[in-house]
Amino acid sequence: VPNWEKKSVIIAYLRRHVAHEIFLAIAYFKDLVPTMEEYIYNDGTSKNLMSLKGTIPVMITGKGHTTYNIPISLWIEDNYPQTAPICYVRPTREMMVLRGKFVSSNGEILLPYLEDWSNVRSPPQKVTSRTSQSQRG
C-alpha cells in the first residue's frame, strides 16, 4: 500500500492523539496498514474501528533464532487508551495458529502487557514491538 494511502486514512481519523500514535507504529513497522474496519465482538455486536493489519517480525529462538513475519490485526476501540488494543494473529491460508503461552487457539494475542493494561499512553508501536519480543523463547 502506498505511503500516501496509509497517511490519508490516518489524517481522516478524527482522534488526533491516536492518529499520531498510529503514524508512529506504521513508521516503525512498514508493513502495517491502517484502515477503518468492522470488528465483531464475541457477543455478536459489531463496530467500525480503526485497525492496523500487516506483518511484524518475530524472532523464534527455539528454531535457531529465526525471524518470521507474523500477520497480525490490531483494533483500537473508541475508549483507547483507557482500554488495550484488541490484537490477533491472522494466519494466511498456508499457516495455522498454534496455541501458546501468548496466543490463544483463536489467535488472540494474550501478552501480560495487554492483560495488565493501564491507561498510560502506550502507542500501538509499543504493542506491536512487545508482541514481536514476546515470541522469543
C-alpha positions, 0 to 999 in steps of 0.5 A: 500500500502506498505511503500516501494511502496509509497517511490519508486514512490516518489524517481522516481519523478524527482522534488526533492523539491516536492518529499520531500514535498510529503514524508512529507504529506504521513508521516503525513497522512498514508493513502495517496498514491502517484502515477503518474496519468492522470488528465483531465482538464475541457477543455478536455486536459489531463496530467500525474501528480503526485497525492496523493489519500487516506483518511484524517480525518475530524472532523464534529462538527455539528454531535457531533464532529465526525471524518470521513475519507474523500477520497480525490485526490490531483494533483500537476501540473508541475508549483507547487508551483507557482500554488495550488494543484488541490484537490477533494473529491472522494466519494466511491460508498456508499457516495455522495458529498454534496455541501458546503461552501468548496466543490463544487457539483463536489467535488472540494475542494474550501478552501480560502487557495487554492483560495488565493494561493501564491507561498510560499512553502506550502507542500501538508501536509499543504493542506491536514491538512487545508482541514481536519480543514476546515470541522469543523463547 
